[in-house]
Amino acid sequence: MNTSKLKKTGAAILLFVMVTSSNLIAAENWEKIESKSGITIYERWVNVSNNVFVKERKGEMVITGTMNSVLNTLNDPSKTKIWMENVSDAYLINKESEKEWSSYTYFSLPWPIENRDMVAVSKLIYNNPKYATIEMVSKENALPLKKSVKRLIDYKATWKIADIGNGHIFVSLSAISKTPPEFPRFIMDPIVRGAFLRNLLKLKVIISI
């Protein structure tokens, strides 16, 4: 890639961050954890209430594809089973509009962790052909609880997608659960961090096909 194209790509990413970031000061608190196969993972501590701190994770990558190829994958809940580990069931519950939908996800997790499920509402903001954001927020009582399955609550994920030109798309995912982990962090952090990275690696592959 020549110097001119590099400058244009860098400017596009910078502009995207400026347009989509709602808290640039908070964004400075991210700590780079790992980079692998073009994916960079960040983490930061968030005080959710009464000095209760949880970790928020973010992954960033540049893929070969189009805005449509990325959005068509992320907007289809059933495709979650393809790229997300331990998801044995995922489907659309209701599509309120082209830019808002609710979904169900079931996580079959290894012992001793309880199986979990989640109902979430996703909203797409796509007012510019080169930039899009998807906000996913969990809903606690949207569907009846299942026996021996723990419902994920207080979960939020944000996708940021930008067309940076030359057939390349910048993709960022940040995710946080305000519920503290049930097991010690020295056990859970490597497990969650590893799954987060592997999920993005799989997503990158299927979108780039």
N, C-alpha and C positions, 0 to 999 in steps of 0.2 A: 504494500500500500504506500503511495507516495506521500510527501509531506502535506500537500494540499488536502488530500483525503483524510489524513490523520487529524489535521486541524478541524476539519468539518465534523468528523466523528466525535472528537473531544468536545467541541462546542455544542453539539446536539445533546450529548449526555449531560453536560453542565446545565443547559437550558432546561432539560427535562427535570433534573433535580430541583432547580429553582422554582419551576412551575408546580410540581406535585408535592413538594415537601411542605407540610403544615407547621413544622417546628425545626428550623435549621439548627438552633442551639442544641436541642435534644439529640439531633442526629450526630453531633460531634462526640457524643458519649459512646458511640459504638467502638468495640474493640475487635480488631481483626483476629480471628481464631485459626483459620485454615484456608488454603487455596489448593484446589485440585481440578485438573481437567477443565480449566477456564471458569471454575465456579469459586467464588470467595464467600466464606461464611463469617458473619459478625455476631457478636452478642453484647447485650448490655443489661444492667440491673435496673428494674423499674419498681419504685415504691408504690404499691397498689392501695394500701390503706394501713394506718396504725403501725407504721414501720415494718410492714410485711413486704418483703422484696421477692420478686420473681424474675426469671430471665426471659428477655425477649430475644428472638433469633432472627437473623436476616441473611438471605442468600442473594447474590447478584451474579448474573452471567450474561453473555452475549451469544445469541444463537443465530444460525443461518435459517431464515424463514421470512414470513410475512406477518403483518399484524393479524390478518385473518386466521393464519395457521395457529398462532398462539391463542387468540381469543376463542376460536372454535374448540380448542382443547380445554381451556380453563372454564368455559361456559357450559360444558357438558359434564354433569356430576358423575355419570356412569363411567367416564374415562379415568376417574380417580383410581379405580382398581388397577389400571395399567401401570401407573407410575408411583403410587404411594404404597409403601410397605404395610403389611398386616391388615390391609383393607379387604375384607371378604365380601362386602356388599356396599353399593353406593348407587343412589338413584335420585331422579328429580321427583320432588313431591308436588310442586306446583310452579307454574311459570306465570307470574303476575303480568309481566311484559317482557319485551326483548332485553330490557335492562334491569330486571329484578326477578329473582327466582329463589325458591327454597329447596333444600336438598337434605337427604339422609345419608349418613355414613356409619358403617359398622366396622369396628376394629377388633380383630381376633388376635389377642395378645398372648405371649408366652407366660406360663406360670412363673412367679406368683402374682403377676399383675392381672387384675380383673379385666375382662373384656369390656370395651366401652363403645358407646355410640354417640352420635351428635346430630342434632338438627340445626341447620344454619340458614340464614338469609343472606343472599349475595346481591350486591348492587353494582352495576357497571356504569362508570362515568366515561363517556367516549364522545366528547364534544369537538375534539380535534383529531383529524385522521391519522396523526402521527403519535398521539399520546392517549393512553387509557389507564384507568384505575379500576380495580375490583375490590370492594370491601366485603369481607365475609364476617358475620357475627353470629355466634351460637344463640339458640333459643331453648330455654330450659324445659318448658312444658308444652311444646308444640305437638308432640306425639306421646301416647302412653308409654310409660317405662316398661322395659322388659326385665324379667326375672334374672338375677345374677349378672346384670349388665349395668355398668355405671355410666350415667349420662354426663357427657362433657359440657360444662357450663363456663361462662366467663371467658370464652375463647374468641379471639379476633385475629384475622389474617388480612393482609393488604398486599395485593399484587399491583406493581407498577410496570407498565409496558411502554416502550418507546421505539419507534422506527428511526434508527440512526443512519439509515442509508446504505446503499450498496448491498442490499439483501440481508442486512443484519438487524436484529432486534435485541434491544436491551431489556432484560427481565429481572425484576426484583421481587422477592417475597419476604415479608416480615410477618412473624407469628408470635402470639403471646397468649398464655392462659393465666388468669389471675388466681387460679387455685394452686397453692403450693404443692409440690410433689409429695407423694405418700412415703417414698423411700429416700434415704440419704442421697444428697446431691453427688457424692463421689461415686455412687452406683448409677444414678439415673442420667447424669450429664453426659457421660461418654455414649450411652445408649441412644439418647435423644439426638445428640449432636451427629452421631454417625448416620442415623436414619434420615435426618434432615438433609444431609449432604447426598446420600444415596438417592433419595427421592428426586432431588433436583437434577442429578446426573441422568436418571431415567427419563425425566421430563424433557431434558435437553435432547436426548436421543430420539424420542418419539416425535417431537415437534420438528426436528431437523430432517426427518426422513422424507 
